[in-house]
Amino acid sequence: MRREWRERLTLGVLLIGLAGLIWYSLWMLSSLEDPTASPAPLSYSRHSMGARGLAKLFKRNGYQVRSLKRTFRYLPRDADMLVIFPPYSPFVMMNLRDHWTEEDRRFLSHWVEAGGVLVLLGNDMRLEEPLLPHFDPPAPPFHSAASARFKARPLLIPRWMEGIATVEMGERGTRLKAHDARWVPLIGDTTGVAVALHYRGKGLVLECVDSDWLTNAHLRRGDNGAFILAFTRWRLPRGGTIYFDDAGQGDLEYSLQRQGFWDYAPVALKVAFAHLMVLIALVMYSVGRRFGLPRPARPRTPSLGEYVDALTGLYASARAVQPALEIVLEDVRRRLCKRLGLPAGTTLLQLLQALPPDSELYRALTALHQAQQQPTLSESEAIRLLQSIEDALHT
């Protein structure tokens, strides 16, 4: 009863461990989030808050769209326009604070002044003057959900904006205000300016109060898509390469020198490692302690030699050679009766009469019968006679 209780406890612990391992594996697999389904406004995200629709809009109109997953100073030379969404959360900003330096800000400022087109959607704490948009009242430091929607209309209609009637944006309680004399308001409502141009050297910056109005969920609202496409055609009439700042959403590519093994090891390898650790623990447990019901061994008929050796040791200690010989001889008689088809009660003399006189078995049995009559029979002689019968039985 005690053994059964221990076996049940062992089985229960193993089942709990297996359930925990399955849960751990499922949890690890659930962390394998499809990057194309990320809620962040990435250029490849199909999520409603993604920007794949905007990227496809540019591609369908002859522009090349690429993803920038490094800091601003690594912006390729073929970049004609850079679209920057604000960081998705304070957590992203805290992780990336040490990776955007003053060198990045200077590079981006020089790139715009040399003729680059910068599209700033909302507030971005990585930027500083003169590229940082001015808000009145100040905009929240991080990406925040819009409380409502509002419609804005053109404040002036240049030739490239013909046909643009309204754009729909999210209300975040703030509007743009002028930088300097080269700041041009484009779209607004009764509250203030929602979209404006800021000329810097040979390039310009498109500033917007809402960071989500060009995402997948809102790109088709009003003339949102038509406006951004008209702006792009105006600045890049011969086509060009447009980069999305996807690194701002936490996709920054670190160099392998700054990573440990588990930082870039695939999740499948981590799951396999966990399985290996559990397997090692089970093997160590099974080696140190047998668990489970014992399995009976297959029945095996011992040979006459083993039987003789066992009895020899038993009767040798008691100096009972004759009784031991009688027991073995009785077993030999029964085997021969069964082998020759004789009745079970056939005596040894009757058995000898049934055997051929010239057979080896007849001579061995006769010698054994004569030795049985000797009171001074030695152990070695008895073993020799029994061994001769064993040899005769197998010939």
N, C-alpha and C positions, 0 to 999 in steps of 0.2 A: 504493500500500500504506500509505503514511504517512497519507493522508487517511482511509482506511478505519479505521485505528486511532483517529484522533481522533473520528470519527463514533461509533464504538462506545463510547468513553469518555464522550462527551457524552450518548449515549442511556442509559448506565448511571447517570450522575449524575442525570439527569432521573427515571429509574425509582426510584432511591433516595429522591429528594426527594418523589416522589408517594407512595411507601410511608410515608415519615415523616409526610406530611400526613394520610394516611388514619388512621394510628395516633394522631396528635394529635387528630383529630376524634372518633375513638371514645373516646379518653380523656376529652375534654371532655364528650361525651354521657354517659359513665358517671358523671360527677360530678353529673348531674341526678337525684339520688336522690329518689324519691317520698317526700314528707314523711309520707304516711300509712303508709309501711312502715318508718319510723325505729325503731330498737331502743330509743330513749329512751322513758320512760313519759309520753308526751304523750296528751292527751285525744282526739286524732284518729288515733293510731297503731294499725294493725291487727297490728303485730308482737307476738310473745308477751310482750315486755317493755313493750308499750304499755298505755295506759289507756282505749282506746276502749270496751272492754266495760263498764267502770265508768261511763263517760259515758252509754252506751246504757241501762244499768240505771236511772240517775237519770231519763233522759228518758221511759222507759216508765212510770215511776211519777209522772209529772206535774211534774217539775222541769225548769227551764230550765238548760241547761249551756252555758257560754261559756268561751272561752279568753282568759286574761290574758297578753299578750305584752309587757307593760311592767313597770316596777318597782312595788313595793308601794304607793307613794304615788299611783299612778294607778288603784288599785282603784276601780271605779265604785261609786256610792252604792247601787245596787240589789243589791249583793252580799250575800247572806245567809250563804253558807258559802264558804270558800276551802280548796282541797285543794292541799297543797304536797308535791311529791316532792323529794328532795334533788338537788343538781346531779349530773349524770351522770358527770363526771370532773373531775380537778384542772385539766385544760385549760380547761373551761368556767368554773370558779371564777376562774382567773387572768384570763380575758377579761372577766368580769363584775364583778370586784372594784371597779372604779372607777365602776360604775353603780348599786350599791346603797349608799346613804348612811345616815347616822344619821337623816335625815328619813324614810326608808322604814321604819326600825325603829320610830320613834315613831308614825308613822301606823298601822302594823299593830297596835301595842300599844293605841292609843286605839280602833281599830276593834273589837278583841276586847272591850275593856272596855265599849264602848257596846252590846254585844249580839251581836257577830259570832261565828260558829262557825269555828274554825280546825282543820283536820285535818293533823297533821304525821306524815308517813310516813318514819321514819328520822331521821337526823341531818342538819341543814342548817347549814352554817357561816355563812350570811348572818344568822342569828338570834342574838340576845343575850338576856340576862335582861330581863324575867321570862318570855319566851316560849320560850327554849331549853330543851328537855327535859334532864333529868338522867339520866345513865346510870351503871351500876355493873357492871363496870368501864367506863371511858370508851369511847364508841363511836368507831370509825374516822372520821376527818374527812371522808372522801369516800365516795361510793357504792361498795360492794364486794360481790362475789358471795357469796351464802350458801353455807356449807360443807355444810350438811345441812338437813333439814326436822324440825320438831318440832310437836307438837299441844299447844295450850293450851286450858284450860277456864275457864269463868266462876268468878271468886273470890267474887262476889256476884251475885245475880240480881234486878235491879230489874224492874218490870213491863214496861218496853219491851224487855227482853232475854229475855223468856219464849220458849222454844223454841230458844234458841241453846245447842248442846251443846259443840261444839269448833270451833276455828279452827286452820288450819294455816299456819305461818310458816317463814321461813328462819332458820337458826341463824347468828348473827353474833357469838356469844361475848359478848353483853352483855345486860343487863336494865335496866328503868327503876327509878328510886328516887324517894322522895317529895320534893316541893318544899317544901310547907308544909301547914298544916292543911286547905287546900281541895283537896288532891290525893287523888283517889279511884282505887284500883286496880280494874280491871274483869276482866281476863283474864290468866292466867299459868299456869305449870307449877311443877314442884318446884324449878326453878332461880331463879325470880323472876317479876316482873311483866312482861308483854309488851304490854299495852294499858292505858292509864289515862286518867282525866279530870283536867283542871286548870282549875278555875274562876277566871276573871279578871273582876272586876266583874260586869256583866250577861251576859257571854259565857263561853265555855269553849273549851278546847283539848283535842283528842283526840290523845294521844301513842301512837306505836307504835314498837317496836324494829326492825321489818322494813319496808323500803321497797318490797318487791315483792309482798307478799301480796295486794294488790288489783289487780295487773296482769292482763292477759288470760290468762296461763298459769296463774294461781293463784286467780283470782276465784271459780271454782266448786269449789275444794277445801274440804272441810268445810262450815262455815257462814260462810265469809268474806263472800260476797255478802249473805247474809241479815243478818249483823251490821251491815255498813255501811249497809244500807237501813233496818234497824230504828233505828239511831242517827239517821239523817237524818230519818226520820218523827217521831222523838221531839222533835228540836229544831226541825224545820220542818213542823209538822202541816198547815199550810195551803198547802203548796207554797212555792216561792221560786226564787231564782237561785243557782246553784252555779258558781263560777269555779275553773278549773284553772290553777295557776301554771306554764304552759308556758314562760314566759320563763326559768325556772330551768334549762331544758335547752339553752339556747343560742339560743333563738328571739327574743331581745330585739330589738325594733324600734327602730333608731336613727333620729334625724332626718336628713333628707337633707343638712342643712347640715354634718354631721359626716362625710359620705361623699364619696368621689371618684366619678368617672364609672364606673370599673371595679368599684366596690363594689356598685352596684345595676344595672349593665347586665346584660341576660339573657345566658346562656351562648351562645345561638344567635348573638347579635350578635358575641360574641368570636370564635366560629368563623368567621363571615363575614369579620371583620376579618383573621383569619389567612389565609383564602383570598385576600383582596384583596392582601395583602402578597406572597404567593407569585406571584400573577398579575402584579403589577408587576415583580417580579424577573425572571420569564420574558420579559416584554415587553422589558425593558431589555436582557436578554441577546440576544434575537432581533434587536433593532434594531442592537446593536453588533457582532454576528457572525452571519453566515448559517450555519445548520447544516442537514444533510440533503443528499441527493444532488441535483445540479443537474438541472433539467428542461429537455429540449431544446425549442427554439423551433419553432413550426410552419414548414414550408418555404413560402417566398413567392417567386413569380416576379417579378423586378423589371421595371418598365416600360422601354420603349425609351429614354425620356428619361433615366432613372437610369443606364441602361447607357452612353448617350452621354456623360453628364456625367462618369462615372467614367473612361471611356477618354480623354476630352478632357484631363483633368488629367494622365493618364499620358503620353500622346503629345505633349502640348504642351511638356512639359519636355524631351522628346527631339526636338522639331520634326519629328515624323513624322506629318504630316497624312494623306498618301496611304495609308500602311499602316493607320492607324486607320479611315479611310473604307472601305477594302476589307473590313476585318473586320466593320464594322457593316453594310455592304451585303450581305455574305454571309449574315449573320443575317436580314436583311430578305428576301432571296431564299428562304431556307428556310421562313420563315413564310408567304410568299405561295404557295409551292408546296403547302404543306400546306393552306392556306385554299382554294385553287382546285382542289385535287385533281390537281395535275400531278406527274409523276415527280420524285424528289428530285434527279436530275441535270439538270434543266432549266436552261439558261443564262439570263442576264439578258435577252438579246435575244429568246429564245424566250418568256420571260415577258412581255415588252412586247407581243409579237404576240398573246398570249392576252388582253390587257386591252383594253377598249374605248378607242379613240383619244380620245374626248371626256371620259374620266373624269379626275378630279383625281389619282388615284394614277398614271395613265399619264404625265401631264405631270410629276409630281414625280419619278418614276423616270427619265424621259428627261433631265430637268435634272441629276439626280444622276449619270447615266451620262456625260453630256457633261463635267461638272465633274471626273469621275475621270480624264479625258484631259488635264486642265490641270496642268502641273507646278508652277505658281505659285499653287495654290489656298490661300486663307487659312483660318485656323481659324474665324473668324466666319462665312465663307461656307459652310463645311462644316457647321457647326452649324445654320445657317439651312435648308440643304437637308434635313438629317436631321429637323429639326423639322417641315418641310412634309410629309415622308413619314409621320411619326407622326400628324399631324393627318388626313392622307388615310386612314390605316388605321382611324381611329375614326369616319369619316363613312359 
